[in-house]
Amino acid sequence: MPMLEDGDWAEHALEKDDNQFTRRAFIRSLFSIIEGSVWVLKQTLLHASAPKGRMKQLSIAEYAILSETTYDLKNNGQINARSQKLPLPENLKFTAELLAKYFNAHLDLGIGSKAWDNFLKAQRIRNRIAHPKTMHEFEITSEDIAVCQATSSWFNKLIEAFINSLIHNAKNKQK
C-alpha cells in the first residue's frame, strides 16, 4: 500500500538524517496513514457484513457520515452530492463508536489521556506545516517531532489492538 510505503520511507529517512525536510515528510506521511486508515475502517463499516448474530442496520445519518457525503438540491431540482470534509478527531471517534456498535471491536482512543492530547497536538503541527502563515510555522522543533513520533506509536498500537479484538471475536464465535 503506497501510504504505508511512504510512512516506512519517512520513518527510516528521519532516523538516518534528522532534518527539517525529513521531519515534515514524517508528519505528512503519519497523517496520510491515519486518515487513510480511518477511511478504510469506514469502508469496512459501509460494506462488510456484521458478524453472525449481530444486526447491522446503518441509520441514514451514519451512512452519510461514513460516506463523507452531504446532499442538497441544485437549481434544477436535481440532487447535488458533495464530498464532506470531517474533522479528524471527531471522524476517528465516530468510526470507533460504530466499530464497537456493529462489530463489537473496540478502539480505545484514550480520550483525555496524554496519548490523545499528543494526537491533537500532532494534528495542530500537521495543520501548521500544511498551511503555514510564516516561515517560522514551517519549522519542526525536536519537541514537535517527539509528539508526532509518540502519536505514530499510539496509532500503531491502536490499530494492532483493534485487529486483535477482531481476531479474538472471531475465535470466540467459532467455539
Phi, psi and omega in degrees: 000125185305320183293326177289322176296319177298316180297318178297315178300312183297320179296315180292320179298320179295318178296321183284319185213090181284103177217178184299321179297311183291329176295313179294321178298319179298314182294317179298316181291324177303312182285335171296319179293315180297310182295320178295322179294319177298318179298316179298317178298321179292322176295323176298315179298323180289321193247339183277146174288147176290154177302154179306139178086357179241140179263129176245102178231094182293138173286165178300319180295316178300315180300315181297316180292316177299323180282348184053045181230140174236154186234146168207189182248143173281171178299333181272004178089358179280152178289136177244109178266132180232145175293140182246125177269118182256141176298133186303312181301316179292323178297317178294317178299314180299314180297316179298319179298316180288327176297321177291318183295314188262337184237002181051034179244122190255134171252106179276097184288343180066038182303130183093351181274171176298321180298316179295317179298320176297319177301314180295320176297316181298322178295320177296323177296312178302314180297323180297317182279339177282333182224059184291142177259338178221165177296326180298324181292342181278348183277137179252117179279169176298323177295318179302312184290327177296319178297317181291323176293321176296322178294320177299313179298315179301313183293320177299316178295323179298312180292320177299316179296322178297313180297318177297326177296318177297315180297315178302314180297319180294319179295321179292330178289331182283341182284000000 
